[in-house]
């Protein structure tokens, strides 16, 4: 019984830590956005969506929030959809980022 308690608390703590970390990454990319380029917008939106999905995943198993209104399978699909959307936005943002040229060697 104590094992389940510790594992559930570890799941909540790690999910909350991951959500906060992704939100902080989104904030840093949003703060450094000076030219409103596609890659920075896609990157900070991807980090924000991933942070939201990790936060939702951390909170849903702890409480039965909304399980009598929405089935748990729909909640799982929404979390999966937000994670995939966030990852696609991150990949699109990093892929369209301008490449840094190598300095000439002397």
KAPEGI-V540511 format. One record per pair of residues at least 12 apart in sequence whose C-alpha atoms are under 6 Angstrom apart, sorted by sequence separation. I is the first residue (numbers start at 1). J is the second residue. D is the distance in whole Angstrom. If there is no record, write none. Layout:
i = {I/I}
j = {J/J}
d = {D/D}
This chain:
i = {30/29/26/26/26/22/23/53/23/22/53/53/19/50/19/19/50/49/15/16/46/15/46/46/12/42/43/43/42/39/39/39}
j = {44/44/44/47/48/47/48/79/51/51/82/83/51/83/54/55/86/86/54/55/86/58/89/90/58/89/90/93/93/93/96/97}
d = {6/5/4/5/5/5/5/5/5/5/6/6/4/5/5/5/5/5/5/6/4/5/5/5/5/5/5/5/5/4/6/6}
